[in-house]
Amino acid sequence: METEKKTYTKADPPDGIAGPGYFATTLDKVIGLARKNSIWPLPFATSCCGIEFMATMGAHYDLARFGSERLSFSPRQADLLMVMGTIAKKMGPVVQQVYVQMAEPRWVIAVGACAASGGIFRGSHAVEDGIGGVLPVDLYIPGCPPHPLSILYGIAAFFRRYPDRIAGGVSRR
């Protein structure tokens, strides 16, 4: 009984210079690949949405599957600002200062109803009507508070929405 000999076709290499035993590409593409798979979020949590984010970081929901297991509490090392909870008007300049200190490229995600629109405190004399009036927001995650799965879905949507900008290191601004 004869066995069939399988034939394999050679896959086309990605863009770059390829040859026997080596592969070369540009440094920008390598850095972009590393950046795409390791977003470092800075959580700016002020209320109940922060508790839900803590659950998202736990073993059951595991935000680390997106390469975000290292939370950065220093703005100079973060590239994703996650604003969660109520933002008071006195806190607006502080959030702006944190945003300005972040390195380019930088993105902002508003988590929860209070960060997105002011929530139940909308129209109050002391509360911002959403972080969108203070910072340019790239993605809104709705809910009061949003379930950890909603936060995971929002992070996945963020990666789907900006794949080239994240990998290429270009901010939307």
PyRosetta script that sets phi, psi and omega in degrees:
from pyrosetta import init, pose_from_sequence

init()
pose = pose_from_sequence("METEKKTYTKADPPDGIAGPGYFATTLDKVIGLARKNSIWPLPFATSCCGIEFMATMGAHYDLARFGSERLSFSPRQADLLMVMGTIAKKMGPVVQQVYVQMAEPRWVIAVGACAASGGIFRGSHAVEDGIGGVLPVDLYIPGCPPHPLSILYGIAAFFRRYPDRIAGGVSRR")
pose.set_psi(1, 124.0)
pose.set_omega(1, -178.3)
pose.set_phi(2, -88.3)
pose.set_psi(2, 141.4)
pose.set_omega(2, 174.7)
pose.set_phi(3, -95.1)
pose.set_psi(3, 143.3)
pose.set_omega(3, 178.8)
pose.set_phi(4, -75.3)
pose.set_psi(4, 137.5)
pose.set_omega(4, 176.8)
pose.set_phi(5, -89.0)
pose.set_psi(5, 121.7)
pose.set_omega(5, -179.8)
pose.set_phi(6, -80.6)
pose.set_psi(6, 138.9)
pose.set_omega(6, 175.6)
pose.set_phi(7, -110.1)
pose.set_psi(7, 135.8)
pose.set_omega(7, -180.0)
pose.set_phi(8, -112.8)
pose.set_psi(8, 139.7)
pose.set_omega(8, 175.3)
pose.set_phi(9, -97.4)
pose.set_psi(9, 146.5)
pose.set_omega(9, -179.3)
pose.set_phi(10, -77.2)
pose.set_psi(10, 128.8)
pose.set_omega(10, 178.8)
pose.set_phi(11, -74.7)
pose.set_psi(11, 145.3)
pose.set_omega(11, 176.7)
pose.set_phi(12, -71.1)
pose.set_psi(12, 130.6)
pose.set_omega(12, 178.7)
pose.set_phi(13, -70.7)
pose.set_psi(13, 156.1)
pose.set_omega(13, 175.6)
pose.set_phi(14, -65.5)
pose.set_psi(14, 172.7)
pose.set_omega(14, -179.8)
pose.set_phi(15, -56.1)
pose.set_psi(15, 134.4)
pose.set_omega(15, 179.9)
pose.set_phi(16, 145.0)
pose.set_psi(16, -170.6)
pose.set_omega(16, 178.5)
pose.set_phi(17, -103.6)
pose.set_psi(17, 121.7)
pose.set_omega(17, -178.0)
pose.set_phi(18, -122.0)
pose.set_psi(18, 149.7)
pose.set_omega(18, 177.1)
pose.set_phi(19, -162.8)
pose.set_psi(19, -177.9)
pose.set_omega(19, -178.9)
pose.set_phi(20, -66.9)
pose.set_psi(20, 115.5)
pose.set_omega(20, 175.0)
pose.set_phi(21, 89.5)
pose.set_psi(21, -1.1)
pose.set_omega(21, 178.6)
pose.set_phi(22, -150.0)
pose.set_psi(22, 161.2)
pose.set_omega(22, 175.5)
pose.set_phi(23, -146.4)
pose.set_psi(23, 132.1)
pose.set_omega(23, -179.1)
pose.set_phi(24, -126.3)
pose.set_psi(24, 146.0)
pose.set_omega(24, 176.0)
pose.set_phi(25, -147.7)
pose.set_psi(25, -175.2)
pose.set_omega(25, 179.8)
pose.set_phi(26, -84.0)
pose.set_psi(26, 152.9)
pose.set_omega(26, 179.5)
pose.set_phi(27, -63.8)
pose.set_psi(27, -34.0)
pose.set_omega(27, 178.4)
pose.set_phi(28, -60.1)
pose.set_psi(28, -39.7)
pose.set_omega(28, -179.8)
pose.set_phi(29, -69.3)
pose.set_psi(29, -37.2)
pose.set_omega(29, 178.1)
pose.set_phi(30, -67.5)
pose.set_psi(30, -44.0)
pose.set_omega(30, 177.8)
pose.set_phi(31, -64.9)
pose.set_psi(31, -39.3)
pose.set_omega(31, 177.2)
pose.set_phi(32, -62.2)
pose.set_psi(32, -40.4)
pose.set_omega(32, 177.8)
pose.set_phi(33, -64.4)
pose.set_psi(33, -42.8)
pose.set_omega(33, 177.5)
pose.set_phi(34, -65.4)
pose.set_psi(34, -40.3)
pose.set_omega(34, -179.6)
pose.set_phi(35, -67.0)
pose.set_psi(35, -38.1)
pose.set_omega(35, -178.5)
pose.set_phi(36, -64.7)
pose.set_psi(36, -33.7)
pose.set_omega(36, -176.1)
pose.set_phi(37, -100.1)
pose.set_psi(37, 14.8)
pose.set_omega(37, 177.7)
pose.set_phi(38, -152.4)
pose.set_psi(38, 68.7)
pose.set_omega(38, 175.1)
pose.set_phi(39, -74.9)
pose.set_psi(39, 130.5)
pose.set_omega(39, 179.2)
pose.set_phi(40, -106.4)
pose.set_psi(40, 104.6)
pose.set_omega(40, -178.2)
pose.set_phi(41, -82.4)
pose.set_psi(41, 146.8)
pose.set_omega(41, 171.2)
pose.set_phi(42, -111.0)
pose.set_psi(42, 107.4)
pose.set_omega(42, -179.8)
pose.set_phi(43, -79.3)
pose.set_psi(43, 123.5)
pose.set_omega(43, 174.1)
pose.set_phi(44, -110.6)
pose.set_psi(44, 83.7)
pose.set_omega(44, -172.0)
pose.set_phi(45, -106.2)
pose.set_psi(45, 130.2)
pose.set_omega(45, -178.9)
pose.set_phi(46, -119.8)
pose.set_psi(46, -12.7)
pose.set_omega(46, -176.9)
pose.set_phi(47, -154.8)
pose.set_psi(47, -147.5)
pose.set_omega(47, -169.3)
pose.set_phi(48, -61.0)
pose.set_psi(48, -27.8)
pose.set_omega(48, 178.0)
pose.set_phi(49, -64.0)
pose.set_psi(49, -29.8)
pose.set_omega(49, 176.5)
pose.set_phi(50, -65.2)
pose.set_psi(50, -35.2)
pose.set_omega(50, 177.3)
pose.set_phi(51, -66.0)
pose.set_psi(51, -40.9)
pose.set_omega(51, 177.6)
pose.set_phi(52, -65.9)
pose.set_psi(52, -35.7)
pose.set_omega(52, 176.8)
pose.set_phi(53, -65.8)
pose.set_psi(53, -37.3)
pose.set_omega(53, 176.8)
pose.set_phi(54, -61.4)
pose.set_psi(54, -37.8)
pose.set_omega(54, 176.7)
pose.set_phi(55, -66.2)
pose.set_psi(55, -34.5)
pose.set_omega(55, 178.4)
pose.set_phi(56, -64.5)
pose.set_psi(56, -32.0)
pose.set_omega(56, 179.2)
pose.set_phi(57, -78.1)
pose.set_psi(57, -13.0)
pose.set_omega(57, -178.7)
pose.set_phi(58, -72.9)
pose.set_psi(58, 176.9)
pose.set_omega(58, -175.2)
pose.set_phi(59, -68.1)
pose.set_psi(59, -28.7)
pose.set_omega(59, -175.4)
pose.set_phi(60, -70.1)
pose.set_psi(60, -40.5)
pose.set_omega(60, -178.4)
pose.set_phi(61, -100.7)
pose.set_psi(61, -35.7)
pose.set_omega(61, 167.7)
pose.set_phi(62, 57.8)
pose.set_psi(62, 78.3)
pose.set_omega(62, 175.7)
pose.set_phi(63, -67.1)
pose.set_psi(63, -15.0)
pose.set_omega(63, -178.3)
pose.set_phi(64, -63.7)
pose.set_psi(64, -17.6)
pose.set_omega(64, 178.8)
pose.set_phi(65, -64.7)
pose.set_psi(65, -16.6)
pose.set_omega(65, 176.9)
pose.set_phi(66, -98.4)
pose.set_psi(66, 9.9)
pose.set_omega(66, -178.9)
pose.set_phi(67, 78.9)
pose.set_psi(67, 19.6)
pose.set_omega(67, -176.4)
pose.set_phi(68, -112.0)
pose.set_psi(68, 32.6)
pose.set_omega(68, -177.3)
pose.set_phi(69, -75.6)
pose.set_psi(69, -17.8)
pose.set_omega(69, 179.8)
pose.set_phi(70, -98.1)
pose.set_psi(70, 102.9)
pose.set_omega(70, 174.3)
pose.set_phi(71, -75.8)
pose.set_psi(71, 138.3)
pose.set_omega(71, 178.9)
pose.set_phi(72, -109.2)
pose.set_psi(72, 120.7)
pose.set_omega(72, 177.6)
pose.set_phi(73, -100.6)
pose.set_psi(73, 13.4)
pose.set_omega(73, 172.6)
pose.set_phi(74, -115.9)
pose.set_psi(74, 123.3)
pose.set_omega(74, -177.6)
pose.set_phi(75, -62.5)
pose.set_psi(75, -24.5)
pose.set_omega(75, -177.6)
pose.set_phi(76, -75.0)
pose.set_psi(76, -13.3)
pose.set_omega(76, 178.9)
pose.set_phi(77, -110.7)
pose.set_psi(77, 0.5)
pose.set_omega(77, -176.9)
pose.set_phi(78, -104.8)
pose.set_psi(78, 153.1)
pose.set_omega(78, 174.6)
pose.set_phi(79, -127.4)
pose.set_psi(79, -1.0)
pose.set_omega(79, 177.6)
pose.set_phi(80, -133.4)
pose.set_psi(80, 113.7)
pose.set_omega(80, 177.7)
pose.set_phi(81, -93.5)
pose.set_psi(81, 118.5)
pose.set_omega(81, 178.1)
pose.set_phi(82, -106.5)
pose.set_psi(82, 105.5)
pose.set_omega(82, -179.5)
pose.set_phi(83, -90.4)
pose.set_psi(83, 119.9)
pose.set_omega(83, -176.4)
pose.set_phi(84, -128.1)
pose.set_psi(84, 122.3)
pose.set_omega(84, 174.3)
pose.set_phi(85, 103.4)
pose.set_psi(85, -173.7)
pose.set_omega(85, -175.9)
pose.set_phi(86, -70.9)
pose.set_psi(86, 131.8)
pose.set_omega(86, 177.1)
pose.set_phi(87, -112.4)
pose.set_psi(87, 112.1)
pose.set_omega(87, 178.1)
pose.set_phi(88, -73.6)
pose.set_psi(88, 157.1)
pose.set_omega(88, -179.2)
pose.set_phi(89, -62.3)
pose.set_psi(89, -32.7)
pose.set_omega(89, 177.4)
pose.set_phi(90, -71.2)
pose.set_psi(90, -21.1)
pose.set_omega(90, -179.0)
pose.set_phi(91, -86.6)
pose.set_psi(91, -16.5)
pose.set_omega(91, -179.2)
pose.set_phi(92, -54.1)
pose.set_psi(92, -51.2)
pose.set_omega(92, 178.2)
pose.set_phi(93, -62.0)
pose.set_psi(93, -31.0)
pose.set_omega(93, 178.3)
pose.set_phi(94, -67.2)
pose.set_psi(94, -43.8)
pose.set_omega(94, 178.6)
pose.set_phi(95, -64.1)
pose.set_psi(95, -39.3)
pose.set_omega(95, 176.9)
pose.set_phi(96, -62.1)
pose.set_psi(96, -41.2)
pose.set_omega(96, 179.5)
pose.set_phi(97, -65.2)
pose.set_psi(97, -40.5)
pose.set_omega(97, 176.5)
pose.set_phi(98, -61.4)
pose.set_psi(98, -43.4)
pose.set_omega(98, -179.8)
pose.set_phi(99, -62.5)
pose.set_psi(99, -43.7)
pose.set_omega(99, -178.6)
pose.set_phi(100, -65.4)
pose.set_psi(100, -32.1)
pose.set_omega(100, -179.1)
pose.set_phi(101, -75.9)
pose.set_psi(101, -14.3)
pose.set_omega(101, 179.6)
pose.set_phi(102, -72.3)
pose.set_psi(102, 146.9)
pose.set_omega(102, 179.0)
pose.set_phi(103, -77.4)
pose.set_psi(103, 152.7)
pose.set_omega(103, 175.2)
pose.set_phi(104, -77.9)
pose.set_psi(104, 146.4)
pose.set_omega(104, -8.7)
pose.set_phi(105, -75.9)
pose.set_psi(105, 151.3)
pose.set_omega(105, -178.9)
pose.set_phi(106, -138.0)
pose.set_psi(106, 146.9)
pose.set_omega(106, -178.0)
pose.set_phi(107, -133.8)
pose.set_psi(107, 159.6)
pose.set_omega(107, -179.4)
pose.set_phi(108, -130.2)
pose.set_psi(108, 131.8)
pose.set_omega(108, 173.1)
pose.set_phi(109, -120.8)
pose.set_psi(109, 127.8)
pose.set_omega(109, 175.7)
pose.set_phi(110, -95.2)
pose.set_psi(110, 119.3)
pose.set_omega(110, -176.5)
pose.set_phi(111, -107.4)
pose.set_psi(111, 120.9)
pose.set_omega(111, 175.7)
pose.set_phi(112, 94.9)
pose.set_psi(112, 165.1)
pose.set_omega(112, -176.3)
pose.set_phi(113, -67.0)
pose.set_psi(113, -37.2)
pose.set_omega(113, -177.8)
pose.set_phi(114, -67.4)
pose.set_psi(114, -41.3)
pose.set_omega(114, 178.8)
pose.set_phi(115, -71.7)
pose.set_psi(115, -30.3)
pose.set_omega(115, -177.3)
pose.set_phi(116, -80.6)
pose.set_psi(116, -42.3)
pose.set_omega(116, -172.9)
pose.set_phi(117, -141.6)
pose.set_psi(117, 4.2)
pose.set_omega(117, -176.1)
pose.set_phi(118, 98.4)
pose.set_psi(118, -15.8)
pose.set_omega(118, 176.7)
pose.set_phi(119, 60.0)
pose.set_psi(119, -139.4)
pose.set_omega(119, -178.7)
pose.set_phi(120, -72.3)
pose.set_psi(120, -11.2)
pose.set_omega(120, -179.8)
pose.set_phi(121, -96.5)
pose.set_psi(121, 7.0)
pose.set_omega(121, -178.1)
pose.set_phi(122, -57.0)
pose.set_psi(122, 135.0)
pose.set_omega(122, -179.7)
pose.set_phi(123, 87.0)
pose.set_psi(123, -2.5)
pose.set_omega(123, 178.6)
pose.set_phi(124, -71.3)
pose.set_psi(124, 152.6)
pose.set_omega(124, -179.5)
pose.set_phi(125, -71.5)
pose.set_psi(125, -17.7)
pose.set_omega(125, -174.0)
pose.set_phi(126, -110.8)
pose.set_psi(126, -2.2)
pose.set_omega(126, -172.7)
pose.set_phi(127, -120.5)
pose.set_psi(127, 136.0)
pose.set_omega(127, 174.7)
pose.set_phi(128, -66.7)
pose.set_psi(128, 142.3)
pose.set_omega(128, 176.0)
pose.set_phi(129, -85.3)
pose.set_psi(129, 63.7)
pose.set_omega(129, -179.4)
pose.set_phi(130, 93.4)
pose.set_psi(130, 151.9)
pose.set_omega(130, -177.9)
pose.set_phi(131, -76.7)
pose.set_psi(131, -12.9)
pose.set_omega(131, 179.5)
pose.set_phi(132, -62.1)
pose.set_psi(132, -23.1)
pose.set_omega(132, 176.5)
pose.set_phi(133, -81.5)
pose.set_psi(133, -11.7)
pose.set_omega(133, -178.0)
pose.set_phi(134, -106.4)
pose.set_psi(134, -41.9)
pose.set_omega(134, -177.1)
pose.set_phi(135, -130.7)
pose.set_psi(135, 155.6)
pose.set_omega(135, 171.3)
pose.set_phi(136, -75.4)
pose.set_psi(136, 121.5)
pose.set_omega(136, -175.2)
pose.set_phi(137, -100.4)
pose.set_psi(137, 133.6)
pose.set_omega(137, 179.7)
pose.set_phi(138, -89.7)
pose.set_psi(138, -31.6)
pose.set_omega(138, -176.1)
pose.set_phi(139, -152.3)
pose.set_psi(139, 138.9)
pose.set_omega(139, 176.6)
pose.set_phi(140, -110.3)
pose.set_psi(140, 133.7)
pose.set_omega(140, 174.7)
pose.set_phi(141, -113.2)
pose.set_psi(141, 111.6)
pose.set_omega(141, -175.8)
pose.set_phi(142, -78.5)
pose.set_psi(142, 165.3)
pose.set_omega(142, 175.9)
pose.set_phi(143, 131.3)
pose.set_psi(143, 157.6)
pose.set_omega(143, 179.1)
pose.set_phi(144, -144.1)
pose.set_psi(144, 90.0)
pose.set_omega(144, -19.2)
pose.set_phi(145, -76.8)
pose.set_psi(145, 157.4)
pose.set_omega(145, 178.9)
pose.set_phi(146, -70.7)
pose.set_psi(146, 143.0)
pose.set_omega(146, 177.7)
pose.set_phi(147, -66.8)
pose.set_psi(147, 150.3)
pose.set_omega(147, 178.3)
pose.set_phi(148, -54.7)
pose.set_psi(148, -33.0)
pose.set_omega(148, 177.2)
pose.set_phi(149, -67.3)
pose.set_psi(149, -31.3)
pose.set_omega(149, 175.5)
pose.set_phi(150, -66.1)
pose.set_psi(150, -38.0)
pose.set_omega(150, 178.2)
pose.set_phi(151, -66.7)
pose.set_psi(151, -42.7)
pose.set_omega(151, 177.0)
pose.set_phi(152, -61.6)
pose.set_psi(152, -42.3)
pose.set_omega(152, 178.2)
pose.set_phi(153, -63.1)
pose.set_psi(153, -39.1)
pose.set_omega(153, 177.5)
pose.set_phi(154, -64.4)
pose.set_psi(154, -40.7)
pose.set_omega(154, 177.4)
pose.set_phi(155, -64.1)
pose.set_psi(155, -42.6)
pose.set_omega(155, 178.0)
pose.set_phi(156, -63.4)
pose.set_psi(156, -39.9)
pose.set_omega(156, 177.6)
pose.set_phi(157, -65.0)
pose.set_psi(157, -35.9)
pose.set_omega(157, 177.1)
pose.set_phi(158, -61.1)
pose.set_psi(158, -44.9)
pose.set_omega(158, 178.8)
pose.set_phi(159, -66.0)
pose.set_psi(159, -36.4)
pose.set_omega(159, 178.2)
pose.set_phi(160, -70.7)
pose.set_psi(160, -34.5)
pose.set_omega(160, -175.1)
pose.set_phi(161, -74.9)
pose.set_psi(161, -36.7)
pose.set_omega(161, -174.8)
pose.set_phi(162, -123.5)
pose.set_psi(162, 49.3)
pose.set_omega(162, -176.2)
pose.set_phi(163, -66.8)
pose.set_psi(163, -42.8)
pose.set_omega(163, -177.8)
pose.set_phi(164, -73.5)
pose.set_psi(164, -36.1)
pose.set_omega(164, -179.1)
pose.set_phi(165, -70.7)
pose.set_psi(165, -35.6)
pose.set_omega(165, 178.2)
pose.set_phi(166, -69.7)
pose.set_psi(166, -49.9)
pose.set_omega(166, -178.0)
pose.set_phi(167, -67.7)
pose.set_psi(167, -34.0)
pose.set_omega(167, -179.0)
pose.set_phi(168, -84.9)
pose.set_psi(168, -9.6)
pose.set_omega(168, 178.7)
pose.set_phi(169, 76.4)
pose.set_psi(169, 26.7)
pose.set_omega(169, -178.0)
pose.set_phi(170, -109.2)
pose.set_psi(170, 125.4)
pose.set_omega(170, 175.0)
pose.set_phi(171, -78.7)
pose.set_psi(171, 156.8)
pose.set_omega(171, -178.3)
pose.set_phi(172, -74.2)
pose.set_psi(172, -11.1)
pose.set_omega(172, -179.3)
pose.set_phi(173, -94.4)
pose.dump_pdb("model.pdb")
